[in-house]
Amino acid sequence: MISFVIPAYNEERSLPNCLDSIRAEVKRVRYDYEIIVVDNNSTDETAMVAKLLGAKVVSELKKGVTRARQTGFEASKYDIIAFIDADSVLPRFWLDHAIDALDDPRVVAASGPVVYRDLSLFKRFVTASFYTIACLFHLFMPMLQGGNFILKRSAFIQAGGFDTTIEFYGEDTATGKRLSKVGKIVFDYNMYVNTSARRMQQEGLVSTGFKYILNYLWIWIFDEPYTIKYKDHRTE
């Protein structure tokens, strides 16, 4: 049994593919499940689309991905919770890798990389190289990939939930840091999701990558993000 939590701000276009991919996975493995879409004060038809597609919709009026995820977590009912971004699509066998990781009683959470489906082959290679290096750092400073992770409810409660004072940059690292004090975090290359590269396309690969790396280190060293402001990017 598994709960899927999807924070969504103006994601009416992305949601159908995301929800379809989740349902295909749970149908394949025949799991009991629920899908919770957290409408994070959208101005489009995100909530209506989610309801029409059979998801449970809850509202979080205060913007911020950590607030939306926390609201979704509190609305969920199962002991295993997966957090997926609305512009992401689960590939076949994602659930196998995720559940296999959590079968180890020492493991409290598992995560994997994102594959940017709309980047050039060269830029995909660059991002893949980043994850290779990141996995080495993960041995000493455990990380989660925002929008692609799964965890155990009891461990997350023990860790104190999400740090809702962090709105964007560094939020996944902060979550990983909290959970690493409770148990082991697995980072599995096979547990990837296909996602949109809209942020990198609009802000640049180097600039975006640098911000992610800097905030990852800043959270671990100083326990706070370096970058406070962020911009929402949506496909027009």
C-alpha positions as CSV (number, residue, x, y, z in Angstrom):
1,M,0.0,0.0,0.0
2,I,1.4,3.3,-1.0
3,S,0.4,7.0,-1.1
4,F,1.6,9.3,-3.9
5,V,1.8,13.0,-3.1
6,I,2.1,15.4,-5.9
7,P,2.5,19.1,-5.2
8,A,1.1,21.1,-8.1
9,Y,1.1,24.8,-9.0
10,N,-0.5,25.5,-12.4
11,E,0.2,22.0,-13.7
12,E,-3.0,21.3,-15.6
13,R,-1.0,20.4,-18.7
14,S,1.5,18.1,-16.9
15,L,-0.8,16.3,-14.5
16,P,-2.4,13.8,-16.9
17,N,0.8,12.2,-18.0
18,C,2.1,12.1,-14.4
19,L,-1.0,10.4,-13.0
20,D,-1.2,8.0,-15.9
21,S,2.3,6.8,-15.3
22,I,1.6,6.3,-11.6
23,R,-1.5,4.3,-12.3
24,A,0.3,2.1,-14.8
25,E,2.9,1.2,-12.3
26,V,0.5,0.4,-9.4
27,K,-1.7,-1.6,-11.8
28,R,1.3,-3.6,-13.0
29,V,2.3,-4.6,-9.4
30,R,-1.3,-4.6,-8.1
31,Y,-0.7,-2.3,-5.1
32,D,-3.4,-0.6,-3.1
33,Y,-2.7,3.1,-3.5
34,E,-4.0,6.6,-3.3
35,I,-2.9,9.7,-5.3
36,I,-3.0,13.1,-3.5
37,V,-2.6,16.2,-5.6
38,V,-1.8,19.2,-3.5
39,D,-3.1,22.3,-5.2
40,N,-0.6,24.9,-4.2
41,N,-2.8,28.0,-4.9
42,S,-3.0,27.4,-8.6
43,T,-4.6,30.0,-10.9
44,D,-5.4,27.5,-13.7
45,E,-7.5,24.3,-13.7
46,T,-5.1,22.1,-11.8
47,A,-7.5,21.1,-9.1
48,M,-10.3,20.4,-11.6
49,V,-8.1,18.3,-13.8
50,A,-6.8,16.3,-10.9
51,K,-10.4,15.6,-9.7
52,L,-11.5,14.5,-13.1
53,L,-8.6,12.1,-13.3
54,G,-9.6,10.5,-10.0
55,A,-7.0,12.0,-7.6
56,K,-7.8,13.2,-4.1
57,V,-7.2,17.0,-4.1
58,V,-6.2,19.0,-1.0
59,S,-5.4,22.6,-0.9
60,E,-2.3,24.5,0.4
61,L,-2.8,28.2,-0.1
62,K,0.6,29.3,1.0
63,K,3.1,28.8,-1.9
64,G,6.1,26.6,-1.4
65,V,6.9,23.0,-2.3
66,T,7.8,22.0,1.3
67,R,4.5,23.3,2.5
68,A,2.6,21.5,-0.3
69,R,4.4,18.2,0.4
70,Q,3.8,18.5,4.2
71,T,0.1,19.1,3.6
72,G,0.0,16.1,1.3
73,F,1.9,14.0,3.8
74,E,-0.6,14.9,6.5
75,A,-3.5,14.0,4.2
76,S,-2.0,10.6,3.2
77,K,-3.1,7.3,4.9
78,Y,-0.5,4.7,4.0
79,D,2.8,3.8,5.7
80,I,4.8,4.3,2.5
81,I,4.7,7.7,0.8
82,A,6.2,8.6,-2.6
83,F,6.7,12.3,-3.5
84,I,6.6,12.9,-7.3
85,D,6.6,16.2,-9.1
86,A,3.7,17.0,-11.4
87,D,5.9,17.4,-14.5
88,S,7.5,14.0,-14.0
89,V,6.6,10.5,-15.4
90,L,7.4,7.2,-13.7
91,P,9.1,4.7,-16.0
92,R,8.2,1.0,-15.9
93,F,9.7,-0.8,-12.9
94,W,10.1,2.4,-10.8
95,L,8.1,0.9,-8.0
96,D,10.1,-2.3,-8.0
97,H,13.3,-0.4,-7.3
98,A,11.7,1.9,-4.8
99,I,10.0,-0.9,-2.8
100,D,13.1,-3.1,-2.9
101,A,15.1,-0.4,-1.3
102,L,12.6,0.1,1.5
103,D,12.5,-3.7,2.2
104,D,15.7,-3.2,4.2
105,P,14.7,-2.3,7.8
106,R,17.7,0.0,8.0
107,V,16.5,2.1,5.1
108,V,14.1,5.0,5.8
109,A,14.0,6.6,2.3
110,A,15.1,6.0,-1.2
111,S,15.6,8.4,-4.2
112,G,16.9,8.4,-7.7
113,P,18.0,10.8,-10.4
114,V,15.8,12.7,-12.9
115,V,16.2,12.4,-16.6
116,Y,15.4,15.6,-18.4
117,R,13.5,14.4,-21.4
118,D,13.6,17.7,-23.3
119,L,17.4,18.3,-23.1
120,S,19.9,17.6,-25.8
121,L,21.9,14.4,-25.6
122,F,25.0,16.3,-24.6
123,K,23.2,18.1,-21.8
124,R,21.8,14.8,-20.6
125,F,25.3,13.5,-20.5
126,V,26.4,16.5,-18.4
127,T,23.5,15.9,-15.9
128,A,24.3,12.2,-15.7
129,S,27.9,13.1,-14.9
130,F,26.6,15.3,-12.1
131,Y,24.8,12.4,-10.5
132,T,27.9,10.2,-10.7
133,I,29.8,12.8,-8.6
134,A,26.8,13.4,-6.4
135,C,26.6,9.7,-5.5
136,L,30.1,10.0,-4.0
137,F,29.1,12.9,-1.9
138,H,26.0,11.0,-0.9
139,L,28.2,8.5,1.0
140,F,29.1,11.3,3.4
141,M,26.2,13.8,3.0
142,P,23.1,11.8,2.1
143,M,20.7,13.4,-0.4
144,L,17.3,13.1,-1.8
145,Q,16.3,14.2,-5.3
146,G,13.4,16.6,-4.9
147,G,10.3,15.3,-6.7
148,N,11.5,11.7,-6.8
149,F,11.7,10.0,-3.5
150,I,9.9,7.6,-1.3
151,L,9.9,7.2,2.5
152,K,8.5,5.4,5.5
153,R,5.9,7.3,7.5
154,S,7.2,6.4,10.9
155,A,10.8,7.5,10.1
156,F,9.6,10.8,8.6
157,I,7.5,11.6,11.7
158,Q,10.6,10.9,13.8
159,A,12.6,13.2,11.6
160,G,10.2,16.0,12.1
161,G,8.6,16.3,8.7
162,F,9.6,18.9,6.1
163,D,11.3,22.2,7.0
164,T,8.6,24.5,5.7
165,T,10.8,27.6,6.2
166,I,12.7,26.5,3.0
167,E,10.6,27.2,0.0
168,F,12.7,25.8,-2.9
169,Y,16.5,25.5,-3.2
170,G,18.0,23.1,-0.7
171,E,14.6,21.7,0.5
172,D,15.4,18.1,-0.7
173,T,18.8,18.2,0.9
174,A,17.3,19.4,4.2
175,T,14.8,16.6,4.1
176,G,17.6,14.1,3.4
177,K,19.7,15.5,6.2
178,R,16.8,15.1,8.7
179,L,16.1,11.5,7.6
180,S,19.7,10.5,7.7
181,K,19.7,10.9,11.4
182,V,16.9,8.3,11.7
183,G,18.2,5.7,9.2
184,K,19.8,4.9,5.9
185,I,18.9,6.7,2.6
186,V,19.4,4.8,-0.6
187,F,20.2,6.6,-3.9
188,D,19.5,4.2,-6.8
189,Y,20.3,5.1,-10.4
190,N,17.5,2.7,-11.5
191,M,14.9,4.7,-9.6
192,Y,14.8,7.5,-12.1
193,V,12.0,9.6,-13.4
194,N,11.6,11.4,-16.7
195,T,10.9,15.1,-16.1
196,S,10.8,18.5,-17.7
197,A,13.9,20.6,-18.1
198,R,11.9,23.9,-18.2
199,R,13.9,25.5,-15.4
200,M,17.3,24.6,-17.0
201,Q,16.0,25.8,-20.4
202,Q,14.9,29.2,-19.0
203,E,17.7,29.8,-16.5
204,G,20.6,27.9,-18.2
205,L,22.1,24.5,-17.4
206,V,25.3,25.8,-15.7
207,S,23.4,28.5,-13.6
208,T,20.8,26.0,-12.4
209,G,23.3,23.3,-11.7
210,F,25.5,25.6,-9.8
211,K,22.6,26.8,-7.6
212,Y,21.6,23.2,-6.8
213,I,25.2,22.2,-5.9
214,L,25.8,25.3,-3.8
215,N,22.6,24.9,-1.9
216,Y,23.2,21.2,-1.3
217,L,26.6,22.1,0.3
218,W,25.2,25.1,2.2
219,I,22.4,23.0,3.8
220,W,24.9,20.4,5.0
221,I,27.5,22.9,6.3
222,F,25.4,25.8,7.6
223,D,21.9,24.1,7.9
224,E,20.2,26.8,5.7
225,P,19.9,27.4,1.9
226,Y,22.2,29.9,0.2
227,T,19.6,30.9,-2.4
228,I,16.3,32.2,-1.0
229,K,14.5,33.6,-4.1
230,Y,13.3,31.4,-6.9
231,K,11.1,31.7,-9.9
232,D,8.3,29.4,-11.0
233,H,8.6,28.1,-14.6
234,R,5.7,26.6,-16.5
235,T,5.3,25.5,-20.1
236,E,3.3,28.1,-21.9
